Amino acid sequence: MTSSAPALIAWAILGFSLAALVFRLLWLSVGARPSERLVTYALLFGTASGLLRERAVQDWLAQMGVFSVGFVRQLSTAVMVVTVAPLLLLAASWSDRWPAHAARTIRLVWVSVYVSAALMLIAGTPARARGQYIDRTEGWQTSVYFATFSAWCGVTGILMVTTSTKELRAGDLRPLHRVTYLMIVIVGVWALEEAVSIFVSSVCAATGTGRAFTEFRFRANENNYIYMLGGGALVATAGVVTEFMRRLRIDPASQAVRHLTPMWEELVQACPEIPRPMRQDVEMSPRRRVHRMTVEIRDSLLVLGRYADPVADDIDGPAGEAIQIVRALHRKQSGATVGQYRRLQHAAPGRDIVDETRALRRIADRWDDAQNHAHATSLLDGDIAR
């Protein structure tokens, strides 16, 4: 295909995609999670397909004697099929059965998609020989060409819809995760529609029927892809933005580390009996660090529960809990005897580590005030005693 989108828009999207790709290769390739690498592969092949669809690139490659314009047009669609492979593997990795079949599935998918791309180029030979777009060429080769494309697109769409629907029906998702899965369902349905309509169009073209529908589908194919690439690049940029924020230490995890540090330092110092690593890992990511800090704070609160007084009646919520924890901390440091265990800090829903961290941050917000309150109370108690 040759893109019919305005050149200014097309090259702006391609430039944005290339920039996102460069940053992903620099920051999210070595040592990145498999899912991040799959997103990078999808953006790499997707951007390559978008470049090959531009008339300027097609003419330049023809002038350089590398490939003919007709071959580059078909190659762009073949590369688009290769783009589907990492997306399919990404959707498949969400399954609970993925770990048992991962290695075999990865090899099978990559080998199959490269064979499929080669088969498409072979099936497109008659159309290239006639100097025609294969989308409009009569003959069984057109159906084979687009059946291969539609099969990959359709399978990926089905997998995206079924997997995301399963997660949505299971429930207990955060709002952001729910929106993400809904978007994946929409993209999956779109992929299914594209697979079916493109295959029907190819059958019409191969048999010389339904020319109006074939022309409609041809124009849509010429125009739509660059905008789909822009949407995909925008999603892929999220990882780059997150990494950029992490390097500047303004990401949520780094902020949580800074927020929790004063409270965490006092608690772990007062509770040497809780298990802690012998060596500090200076290379630990902020996400791992805030996770470990949350666990260590929780362990400290279990220890301090033996020194806790009831929550003050006149102060409730995170402020009251912060004061209760500070008082327990001071009682332990002063050598008070242990008493009946009281659970400290009840505000966390307890669903996962994210909820735990958010609840502890609300207490950390009141930590200094709680220290001042406990100090003032101790002075007042001393005055009353005298």
Backbone hydrogen bonds, N-H to C=O, Kabsch-Sander energy under -0.5 kcal/mol:
donor,donor_aa,acceptor,acceptor_aa,energy
3,S,53,R,-3.0
4,S,222,E,-1.6
5,A,222,E,-0.5
10,A,6,P,-2.9
11,W,7,A,-2.8
12,A,8,L,-1.5
13,I,9,I,-2.4
14,L,10,A,-2.5
15,G,11,W,-2.5
16,F,12,A,-2.2
17,S,13,I,-2.6
18,L,14,L,-2.6
19,A,15,G,-2.3
20,A,16,F,-2.4
21,L,17,S,-2.4
22,V,18,L,-2.6
23,F,19,A,-2.1
24,R,20,A,-2.1
25,L,21,L,-2.6
26,L,22,V,-2.0
27,W,23,F,-2.8
28,L,24,R,-2.4
32,A,29,S,-1.1
36,E,33,R,-0.5
37,R,33,R,-2.0
38,L,34,P,-2.2
39,V,35,S,-1.9
40,T,36,E,-2.0
41,Y,37,R,-2.6
42,A,38,L,-2.4
43,L,39,V,-2.3
44,L,40,T,-2.5
45,F,41,Y,-2.6
46,G,42,A,-2.5
47,T,43,L,-2.5
48,A,44,L,-2.0
49,S,45,F,-2.5
50,G,46,G,-2.1
51,L,47,T,-2.5
52,L,48,A,-2.2
53,R,49,S,-1.0
54,E,51,L,-1.4
58,Q,54,E,-2.3
59,D,55,R,-2.9
60,W,56,A,-2.1
61,L,57,V,-2.6
62,A,58,Q,-1.9
63,Q,59,D,-2.6
64,M,60,W,-2.1
65,G,62,A,-1.1
66,V,61,L,-2.3
67,F,61,L,-0.7
72,V,68,S,-2.3
73,R,69,V,-2.2
74,Q,70,G,-1.7
75,L,71,F,-2.8
76,S,72,V,-2.2
77,T,73,R,-1.0
78,A,74,Q,-2.2
79,V,75,L,-2.8
80,M,76,S,-1.4
81,V,77,T,-1.6
82,V,78,A,-1.6
83,T,79,V,-1.7
84,V,80,M,-0.9
84,V,81,V,-0.8
85,A,81,V,-0.7
85,A,82,V,-0.9
87,L,83,T,-0.9
88,L,84,V,-2.7
89,L,85,A,-2.5
90,L,86,P,-2.2
91,A,87,L,-2.3
92,A,88,L,-2.6
93,S,89,L,-1.9
94,W,91,A,-1.2
95,S,92,A,-1.7
98,W,95,S,-1.2
100,A,97,R,-0.6
101,H,97,R,-0.8
101,H,98,W,-1.2
102,A,98,W,-1.2
105,T,101,H,-2.5
106,I,102,A,-2.8
107,R,103,A,-1.9
108,L,104,R,-2.4
109,V,105,T,-2.8
110,W,106,I,-2.2
111,V,107,R,-2.4
112,S,108,L,-2.4
113,V,109,V,-2.5
114,Y,110,W,-1.8
115,V,111,V,-2.1
116,S,112,S,-2.5
117,A,113,V,-2.2
118,A,114,Y,-2.1
119,L,115,V,-2.5
120,M,116,S,-2.2
121,L,117,A,-1.9
122,I,118,A,-2.1
123,A,119,L,-2.7
124,G,120,M,-1.6
125,T,122,I,-1.5
128,R,124,G,-2.0
129,A,125,T,-2.4
130,R,126,P,-1.6
131,G,127,A,-0.6
131,G,128,R,-0.8
132,Q,127,A,-2.6
136,R,133,Y,-1.5
137,T,134,I,-0.9
139,G,206,A,-1.5
142,T,139,G,-1.2
143,S,139,G,-0.8
144,V,140,W,-2.1
145,Y,141,Q,-2.7
146,F,142,T,-2.3
147,A,143,S,-2.3
148,T,144,V,-1.9
149,F,145,Y,-1.4
150,S,146,F,-3.0
151,A,147,A,-2.3
152,W,148,T,-1.6
153,C,149,F,-2.2
154,G,150,S,-3.2
155,V,151,A,-2.5
156,T,152,W,-2.0
157,G,153,C,-2.1
158,I,154,G,-2.7
159,L,155,V,-2.4
160,M,156,T,-2.5
161,V,157,G,-2.4
162,T,158,I,-2.8
163,T,159,L,-2.2
164,S,160,M,-1.9
165,T,161,V,-2.5
166,K,162,T,-2.0
167,E,163,T,-1.8
168,L,164,S,-2.5
169,R,165,T,-2.6
170,A,166,K,-1.6
171,G,167,E,-1.1
178,R,174,R,-2.7
179,V,175,P,-2.5
180,T,176,L,-2.2
181,Y,177,H,-2.5
182,L,178,R,-2.1
183,M,179,V,-2.4
184,I,180,T,-2.1
185,V,181,Y,-2.2
186,I,182,L,-2.2
187,V,183,M,-2.6
188,G,184,I,-2.6
189,V,185,V,-2.7
190,W,186,I,-2.3
191,A,187,V,-2.6
192,L,188,G,-2.1
193,E,189,V,-2.5
194,E,190,W,-2.7
195,A,191,A,-2.5
196,V,192,L,-2.5
197,S,193,E,-2.8
198,I,194,E,-2.5
199,F,195,A,-1.7
200,V,196,V,-2.5
201,S,197,S,-2.4
202,S,198,I,-2.1
203,V,199,F,-2.1
204,C,200,V,-2.3
205,A,201,S,-2.6
206,A,202,S,-2.8
207,T,203,V,-1.9
208,G,204,C,-0.8
208,G,205,A,-0.5
209,T,204,C,-2.3
214,T,210,G,-2.2
215,E,211,R,-2.6
216,F,212,A,-2.1
217,R,213,F,-2.7
218,F,214,T,-2.2
219,R,215,E,-2.4
220,A,216,F,-2.1
221,N,217,R,-2.4
222,E,218,F,-2.0
223,N,219,R,-1.7
224,N,220,A,-2.9
225,Y,221,N,-0.8
227,Y,224,N,-0.9
228,M,224,N,-1.8
229,L,225,Y,-2.7
230,G,226,I,-1.8
231,G,227,Y,-2.0
232,G,228,M,-2.4
233,A,229,L,-2.9
234,L,230,G,-2.0
235,V,231,G,-1.9
236,A,232,G,-2.5
237,T,233,A,-1.6
238,A,234,L,-0.5
238,A,235,V,-1.3
239,G,236,A,-0.6
240,V,236,A,-0.7
241,V,237,T,-2.8
242,T,238,A,-2.4
243,E,239,G,-2.2
244,F,240,V,-2.6
245,M,241,V,-2.6
246,R,242,T,-2.1
247,R,243,E,-2.3
248,L,244,F,-1.6
249,R,245,M,-0.5
249,R,246,R,-0.8
250,I,245,M,-2.9
251,D,245,M,-0.7
255,Q,251,D,-2.4
256,A,252,P,-2.3
257,V,253,A,-2.2
258,R,254,S,-2.2
259,H,255,Q,-2.3
260,L,256,A,-2.6
261,T,257,V,-1.7
264,W,260,L,-3.1
265,E,261,T,-3.0
266,E,262,P,-1.6
267,L,263,M,-2.2
268,V,264,W,-2.6
269,Q,265,E,-1.7
270,A,266,E,-1.7
271,C,267,L,-1.1
274,I,271,C,-1.5
282,V,280,Q,-1.0
284,M,281,D,-1.4
289,R,285,S,-2.6
290,V,286,P,-2.8
291,H,287,R,-1.6
292,R,288,R,-2.5
293,M,289,R,-2.7
294,T,290,V,-2.2
295,V,291,H,-2.1
296,E,292,R,-2.5
297,I,293,M,-2.5
298,R,294,T,-2.3
299,D,295,V,-2.4
300,S,296,E,-2.1
301,L,297,I,-2.3
302,L,298,R,-1.7
303,V,299,D,-1.6
304,L,300,S,-2.6
305,G,301,L,-1.1
306,R,303,V,-1.3
307,Y,304,L,-2.1
308,A,305,G,-0.7
315,I,312,A,-0.8
319,A,316,D,-0.6
320,G,316,D,-0.9
321,E,317,G,-2.2
322,A,318,P,-2.5
323,I,319,A,-2.0
324,Q,320,G,-2.2
325,I,321,E,-2.4
326,V,322,A,-2.4
327,R,323,I,-2.5
328,A,324,Q,-2.0
329,L,325,I,-2.5
330,H,326,V,-2.5
331,R,327,R,-2.3
332,K,328,A,-2.3
333,Q,329,L,-2.3
334,S,330,H,-1.8
335,G,332,K,-1.4
336,A,331,R,-2.5
339,G,306,R,-3.2
342,R,305,G,-1.9
356,E,352,D,-2.0
357,T,353,I,-2.6
358,R,354,V,-2.3
359,A,355,D,-2.4
360,L,356,E,-2.3
361,R,357,T,-2.2
362,R,358,R,-1.6
363,I,359,A,-1.3
364,A,360,L,-2.7
365,D,361,R,-1.9
366,R,362,R,-0.5
366,R,363,I,-1.4
367,W,364,A,-1.2
370,A,366,R,-2.7
371,Q,367,W,-2.4
372,N,368,D,-2.4
373,H,369,D,-2.6
374,A,370,A,-2.8
375,H,371,Q,-2.4
376,A,372,N,-2.7
377,T,373,H,-2.5
378,S,374,A,-2.2
379,L,375,H,-2.1
380,L,376,A,-2.3
381,D,377,T,-2.8
382,G,378,S,-2.0
383,D,379,L,-2.2
384,I,380,L,-2.4
385,A,381,D,-2.4
386,R,382,G,-2.1
